[in-house]
Amino acid sequence: MPEVTVNTPSINLEAYFTFKEPINQYIKNKFNIETTSVRLKVVSVISMKDTIRNDLRDPFTDLYTPATISELEYKIDLLDNIPVVSFSYIDRKNIERYIRSPLNYIESISSITDIEYINKLIIIDLNRMPMEYNTTVFFTDLSDFIRNYTGVTPQIKETSIGDVTFVSNQEHTTRETIRRNMVTVHKTLSVRLEEVTTLYNQVLARLRQLKISLL
């Protein structure tokens, strides 16, 4: 039987919880979630004796048996007055779900002072394009733009989704004509920045020659 390794969480606490086996696998199988990526809210903490006496529910049948925890371990937890903690969370379908675990099967609780980090993606949908069209020419400019605004250098990859579709040569020509007519930038941002910087330096040099100060 696992020992209690965390403090009893307070009601309404929202945090990330990890669970010991076999509760961890039981939660994964029943709810199809990874608890390390789902914020759980504590909605109740109740002793098993109160559950039996007041709610007329048997924790062994409701929780221990589905999680494949033996009756012996259940009886030890019952004698030790191990409470059952109930959690709620909102699933991907925006439905509120409930998870229950004996306190001694909770392995860890995230600190409320910790700052949450998660891997983020920006997805740019270019719609259907000719397969031979090379998008990698934009990677440097996109990377520079994101780095200049966020301080983060992103990893950029080209990917395709969906099935290959076919268009006639006539439709392809029409599509490409429309697309090219929509292009307004023919130089990369890096080239344009270099040109502007060069022009700026030339203007400053000319002002110095004329002994003109803008300050």
C-alpha atoms as a printed R data frame, in Angstrom:
    type eleno elety resid chain resno       x      y       z
1   ATOM     1    CA   MET     A     1   0.000  0.000   0.000
2   ATOM     2    CA   PRO     A     2   1.503  3.381  -0.947
3   ATOM     3    CA   GLU     A     3   2.127  5.903   1.789
4   ATOM     4    CA   VAL     A     4   0.688  9.414   1.829
5   ATOM     5    CA   THR     A     5   3.355 11.644   0.264
6   ATOM     6    CA   VAL     A     6   1.403 14.896  -0.274
7   ATOM     7    CA   ASN     A     7  -0.557 17.222   1.955
8   ATOM     8    CA   THR     A     8  -4.324 16.981   1.743
9   ATOM     9    CA   PRO     A     9  -5.284 19.521  -0.958
10  ATOM    10    CA   SER     A    10  -7.761 22.259  -0.125
11  ATOM    11    CA   ILE     A    11 -11.162 22.520  -1.794
12  ATOM    12    CA   ASN     A    12 -11.154 24.624  -5.006
13  ATOM    13    CA   LEU     A    13  -7.400 24.198  -5.445
14  ATOM    14    CA   GLU     A    14  -6.555 24.155  -9.161
15  ATOM    15    CA   ALA     A    15  -3.278 22.515 -10.037
16  ATOM    16    CA   TYR     A    16  -1.579 19.720 -11.991
17  ATOM    17    CA   PHE     A    17  -1.581 16.366 -10.211
18  ATOM    18    CA   THR     A    18   0.349 13.184 -10.871
19  ATOM    19    CA   PHE     A    19  -0.841  9.819  -9.616
20  ATOM    20    CA   LYS     A    20   0.739  6.577  -8.512
21  ATOM    21    CA   GLU     A    21  -0.001  3.260 -10.168
22  ATOM    22    CA   PRO     A    22  -2.480  1.714 -10.700
23  ATOM    23    CA   ILE     A    23  -4.624  4.859 -10.289
24  ATOM    24    CA   ASN     A    24  -2.520  6.625 -12.921
25  ATOM    25    CA   GLN     A    25  -3.224  3.951 -15.553
26  ATOM    26    CA   TYR     A    26  -6.872  3.728 -14.506
27  ATOM    27    CA   ILE     A    27  -7.340  7.467 -15.123
28  ATOM    28    CA   LYS     A    28  -5.571  7.247 -18.487
29  ATOM    29    CA   ASN     A    29  -7.728  4.342 -19.627
30  ATOM    30    CA   LYS     A    30 -11.047  5.698 -18.370
31  ATOM    31    CA   PHE     A    31 -10.676  9.365 -19.321
32  ATOM    32    CA   ASN     A    32  -8.092  9.164 -22.108
33  ATOM    33    CA   ILE     A    33  -6.036 12.034 -20.690
34  ATOM    34    CA   GLU     A    34  -2.543 12.731 -19.421
35  ATOM    35    CA   THR     A    35  -3.063 14.387 -16.056
36  ATOM    36    CA   THR     A    36   0.264 16.190 -16.360
37  ATOM    37    CA   SER     A    37  -1.268 18.324 -19.128
38  ATOM    38    CA   VAL     A    38  -4.729 18.851 -17.604
39  ATOM    39    CA   ARG     A    39  -5.407 21.280 -14.773
40  ATOM    40    CA   LEU     A    40  -7.601 19.605 -12.159
41  ATOM    41    CA   LYS     A    41  -9.813 21.325  -9.590
42  ATOM    42    CA   VAL     A    42 -10.333 19.785  -6.163
43  ATOM    43    CA   VAL     A    43 -14.090 19.614  -5.558
44  ATOM    44    CA   SER     A    44 -14.247 17.408  -2.452
45  ATOM    45    CA   VAL     A    45 -12.180 15.572   0.133
46  ATOM    46    CA   ILE     A    46 -14.150 12.963   2.035
47  ATOM    47    CA   SER     A    47 -13.256 10.003   4.228
48  ATOM    48    CA   MET     A    48 -14.227  6.568   3.002
49  ATOM    49    CA   LYS     A    49 -16.145  5.947   6.217
50  ATOM    50    CA   ASP     A    50 -18.297  9.028   5.562
51  ATOM    51    CA   THR     A    51 -18.831  7.879   1.992
52  ATOM    52    CA   ILE     A    52 -20.159  4.551   3.239
53  ATOM    53    CA   ARG     A    53 -22.175  5.978   6.129
54  ATOM    54    CA   ASN     A    54 -23.652  9.130   4.545
55  ATOM    55    CA   ASP     A    55 -23.635  8.500   0.794
56  ATOM    56    CA   LEU     A    56 -24.311  4.755   1.046
57  ATOM    57    CA   ARG     A    57 -21.587  4.140  -1.539
58  ATOM    58    CA   ASP     A    58 -18.874  1.537  -1.390
59  ATOM    59    CA   PRO     A    59 -15.444  2.962  -2.337
60  ATOM    60    CA   PHE     A    60 -14.101 -0.523  -2.944
61  ATOM    61    CA   THR     A    61 -16.713 -1.207  -5.637
62  ATOM    62    CA   ASP     A    62 -16.722  2.341  -7.054
63  ATOM    63    CA   LEU     A    63 -12.990  3.034  -7.160
64  ATOM    64    CA   TYR     A    64 -10.659  0.324  -5.894
65  ATOM    65    CA   THR     A    65 -12.012 -2.561  -7.981
66  ATOM    66    CA   PRO     A    66 -12.058 -0.616 -11.315
67  ATOM    67    CA   ALA     A    67  -8.479  0.499 -10.597
68  ATOM    68    CA   THR     A    68  -7.456 -3.121  -9.823
69  ATOM    69    CA   ILE     A    69  -6.480 -2.328  -6.230
70  ATOM    70    CA   SER     A    70  -6.887 -5.354  -3.953
71  ATOM    71    CA   GLU     A    71  -9.442 -5.660  -1.199
72  ATOM    72    CA   LEU     A    72  -6.636 -6.027   1.349
73  ATOM    73    CA   GLU     A    73  -5.170 -2.667   0.373
74  ATOM    74    CA   TYR     A    74  -8.650 -1.134   0.462
75  ATOM    75    CA   LYS     A    75  -9.252 -2.403   4.001
76  ATOM    76    CA   ILE     A    76  -5.890 -1.031   5.149
77  ATOM    77    CA   ASP     A    77  -6.741  2.378   3.648
78  ATOM    78    CA   LEU     A    78 -10.142  2.226   5.313
79  ATOM    79    CA   LEU     A    79  -8.578  1.492   8.714
80  ATOM    80    CA   ASP     A    80  -6.021  4.266   8.175
81  ATOM    81    CA   ASN     A    81  -8.862  6.673   7.337
82  ATOM    82    CA   ILE     A    82  -7.382  7.596   3.951
83  ATOM    83    CA   PRO     A    83  -9.631 10.236   2.335
84  ATOM    84    CA   VAL     A    84 -10.827 10.137  -1.264
85  ATOM    85    CA   VAL     A    85 -10.137 13.284  -3.272
86  ATOM    86    CA   SER     A    86 -12.485 14.228  -6.103
87  ATOM    87    CA   PHE     A    87 -11.402 16.426  -9.004
88  ATOM    88    CA   SER     A    88 -13.189 18.090 -11.885
89  ATOM    89    CA   TYR     A    89 -11.920 19.205 -15.285
90  ATOM    90    CA   ILE     A    90 -13.362 20.322 -18.622
91  ATOM    91    CA   ASP     A    91 -12.699 17.920 -21.491
92  ATOM    92    CA   ARG     A    92 -12.204 18.685 -25.178
93  ATOM    93    CA   LYS     A    93 -15.956 18.599 -25.752
94  ATOM    94    CA   ASN     A    94 -16.424 21.266 -23.074
95  ATOM    95    CA   ILE     A    95 -18.024 18.717 -20.731
96  ATOM    96    CA   GLU     A    96 -17.211 18.685 -17.032
97  ATOM    97    CA   ARG     A    97 -15.690 15.372 -15.948
98  ATOM    98    CA   TYR     A    98 -14.858 14.006 -12.507
99  ATOM    99    CA   ILE     A    99 -11.854 12.011 -11.292
100 ATOM   100    CA   ARG     A   100 -11.455 10.354  -7.881
101 ATOM   101    CA   SER     A   101  -8.383  9.062  -6.120
102 ATOM   102    CA   PRO     A   102  -7.403  8.005  -2.628
103 ATOM   103    CA   LEU     A   103  -5.021 10.565  -1.144
104 ATOM   104    CA   ASN     A   104  -2.174  8.046  -0.848
105 ATOM   105    CA   TYR     A   105  -2.292  7.448  -4.622
106 ATOM   106    CA   ILE     A   106  -1.608 11.100  -5.400
107 ATOM   107    CA   GLU     A   107   2.089 11.368  -6.183
108 ATOM   108    CA   SER     A   108   2.616 15.120  -6.566
109 ATOM   109    CA   ILE     A   109   0.842 18.473  -6.764
110 ATOM   110    CA   SER     A   110   2.211 21.396  -8.746
111 ATOM   111    CA   SER     A   111   3.022 24.574  -6.859
112 ATOM   112    CA   ILE     A   112   0.509 27.404  -7.201
113 ATOM   113    CA   THR     A   113   3.453 29.796  -7.582
114 ATOM   114    CA   ASP     A   114   4.889 27.967 -10.591
115 ATOM   115    CA   ILE     A   115   4.528 29.610 -14.004
116 ATOM   116    CA   GLU     A   116   2.925 27.362 -16.625
117 ATOM   117    CA   TYR     A   117   4.939 26.701 -19.777
118 ATOM   118    CA   ILE     A   118   3.749 24.794 -22.834
119 ATOM   119    CA   ASN     A   119   5.049 24.150 -26.324
120 ATOM   120    CA   LYS     A   120   3.263 26.518 -28.740
121 ATOM   121    CA   LEU     A   121   2.822 26.334 -32.507
122 ATOM   122    CA   ILE     A   122   1.741 28.964 -35.017
123 ATOM   123    CA   ILE     A   123   0.005 27.263 -37.931
124 ATOM   124    CA   ILE     A   124  -0.142 29.117 -41.250
125 ATOM   125    CA   ASP     A   125  -2.576 27.636 -43.763
126 ATOM   126    CA   LEU     A   126  -1.567 28.539 -47.335
127 ATOM   127    CA   ASN     A   127  -4.462 26.534 -48.779
128 ATOM   128    CA   ARG     A   128  -3.778 24.474 -51.888
129 ATOM   129    CA   MET     A   129  -0.490 25.293 -53.612
130 ATOM   130    CA   PRO     A   130   1.456 23.629 -56.432
131 ATOM   131    CA   MET     A   131   3.497 20.800 -54.909
132 ATOM   132    CA   GLU     A   132   6.745 22.137 -56.355
133 ATOM   133    CA   TYR     A   133   6.257 25.559 -54.751
134 ATOM   134    CA   ASN     A   134   9.156 26.166 -52.363
135 ATOM   135    CA   THR     A   135   8.135 27.780 -49.080
136 ATOM   136    CA   THR     A   136  11.544 27.433 -47.436
137 ATOM   137    CA   VAL     A   137  12.630 30.754 -48.970
138 ATOM   138    CA   PHE     A   138  10.463 32.481 -46.345
139 ATOM   139    CA   PHE     A   139  11.864 30.638 -43.352
140 ATOM   140    CA   THR     A   140  14.642 33.140 -42.581
141 ATOM   141    CA   ASP     A   141  12.339 36.154 -42.713
142 ATOM   142    CA   LEU     A   142   9.665 34.415 -40.644
143 ATOM   143    CA   SER     A   143  12.243 33.316 -38.077
144 ATOM   144    CA   ASP     A   144  13.746 36.817 -37.870
145 ATOM   145    CA   PHE     A   145  10.302 38.402 -37.486
146 ATOM   146    CA   ILE     A   146   9.273 36.069 -34.652
147 ATOM   147    CA   ARG     A   147  12.639 36.327 -32.911
148 ATOM   148    CA   ASN     A   148  12.608 40.149 -33.056
149 ATOM   149    CA   TYR     A   149   9.154 40.299 -31.449
150 ATOM   150    CA   THR     A   150   9.386 37.422 -28.942
151 ATOM   151    CA   GLY     A   151  13.079 36.826 -28.327
152 ATOM   152    CA   VAL     A   152  12.551 33.183 -29.314
153 ATOM   153    CA   THR     A   153  14.129 31.559 -32.370
154 ATOM   154    CA   PRO     A   154  11.473 29.209 -33.761
155 ATOM   155    CA   GLN     A   155  11.915 25.921 -35.576
156 ATOM   156    CA   ILE     A   156  10.145 26.221 -38.929
157 ATOM   157    CA   LYS     A   157   9.224 23.263 -41.105
158 ATOM   158    CA   GLU     A   158   7.096 22.802 -44.191
159 ATOM   159    CA   THR     A   159   4.333 20.238 -43.958
160 ATOM   160    CA   SER     A   160   1.303 19.228 -46.029
161 ATOM   161    CA   ILE     A   161  -2.111 18.008 -44.967
162 ATOM   162    CA   GLY     A   162  -4.921 16.248 -46.804
163 ATOM   163    CA   ASP     A   163  -4.882 14.310 -50.033
164 ATOM   164    CA   VAL     A   164  -3.287 15.410 -53.291
165 ATOM   165    CA   THR     A   165  -5.766 17.085 -55.660
166 ATOM   166    CA   PHE     A   166  -5.389 17.691 -59.382
167 ATOM   167    CA   VAL     A   167  -6.216 20.720 -61.549
168 ATOM   168    CA   SER     A   168  -5.994 21.206 -65.292
169 ATOM   169    CA   ASN     A   169  -3.188 23.202 -66.887
170 ATOM   170    CA   GLN     A   170  -5.658 25.977 -67.676
171 ATOM   171    CA   GLU     A   171  -6.849 26.237 -64.065
172 ATOM   172    CA   HIS     A   172  -3.262 26.085 -62.833
173 ATOM   173    CA   THR     A   173  -2.295 28.976 -65.112
174 ATOM   174    CA   THR     A   174  -5.267 31.004 -63.925
175 ATOM   175    CA   ARG     A   175  -4.522 30.326 -60.283
176 ATOM   176    CA   GLU     A   176  -0.845 31.222 -60.634
177 ATOM   177    CA   THR     A   177  -1.665 34.437 -62.512
178 ATOM   178    CA   ILE     A   178  -4.028 35.537 -59.740
179 ATOM   179    CA   ARG     A   179  -1.552 34.579 -57.027
180 ATOM   180    CA   ARG     A   180   1.386 36.426 -58.622
181 ATOM   181    CA   ASN     A   181  -0.755 39.524 -59.146
182 ATOM   182    CA   MET     A   182  -1.456 39.551 -55.414
183 ATOM   183    CA   VAL     A   183   2.257 39.653 -54.537
184 ATOM   184    CA   THR     A   184   3.243 43.077 -53.223
185 ATOM   185    CA   VAL     A   185   6.662 42.319 -51.755
186 ATOM   186    CA   HIS     A   186   9.358 41.158 -54.128
187 ATOM   187    CA   LYS     A   187  12.288 41.588 -51.768
188 ATOM   188    CA   THR     A   188  12.795 39.790 -48.506
189 ATOM   189    CA   LEU     A   189  12.652 41.719 -45.258
190 ATOM   190    CA   SER     A   190  16.366 41.096 -44.750
191 ATOM   191    CA   VAL     A   191  17.221 42.664 -48.113
192 ATOM   192    CA   ARG     A   192  14.891 45.605 -47.512
193 ATOM   193    CA   LEU     A   193  16.383 46.205 -44.054
194 ATOM   194    CA   GLU     A   194  19.890 46.165 -45.472
195 ATOM   195    CA   GLU     A   195  18.882 48.671 -48.151
196 ATOM   196    CA   VAL     A   196  17.261 51.022 -45.634
197 ATOM   197    CA   THR     A   197  20.259 50.762 -43.279
198 ATOM   198    CA   THR     A   198  22.653 51.550 -46.125
199 ATOM   199    CA   LEU     A   199  20.568 54.563 -47.203
200 ATOM   200    CA   TYR     A   200  20.387 55.791 -43.593
201 ATOM   201    CA   ASN     A   201  24.147 55.559 -43.176
202 ATOM   202    CA   GLN     A   202  24.649 57.433 -46.452
203 ATOM   203    CA   VAL     A   203  22.352 60.228 -45.285
204 ATOM   204    CA   LEU     A   204  24.197 60.520 -41.959
205 ATOM   205    CA   ALA     A   205  27.560 60.621 -43.753
206 ATOM   206    CA   ARG     A   206  26.320 63.362 -46.060
207 ATOM   207    CA   LEU     A   207  25.011 65.400 -43.117
208 ATOM   208    CA   ARG     A   208  28.377 65.111 -41.380
209 ATOM   209    CA   GLN     A   209  30.090 66.383 -44.532
210 ATOM   210    CA   LEU     A   210  27.761 69.367 -44.516
211 ATOM   211    CA   LYS     A   211  28.388 69.785 -40.751
212 ATOM   212    CA   ILE     A   212  24.679 69.451 -40.075
213 ATOM   213    CA   SER     A   213  23.524 67.944 -36.793
214 ATOM   214    CA   LEU     A   214  19.983 66.740 -36.190
215 ATOM   215    CA   LEU     A   215  20.444 66.812 -32.399
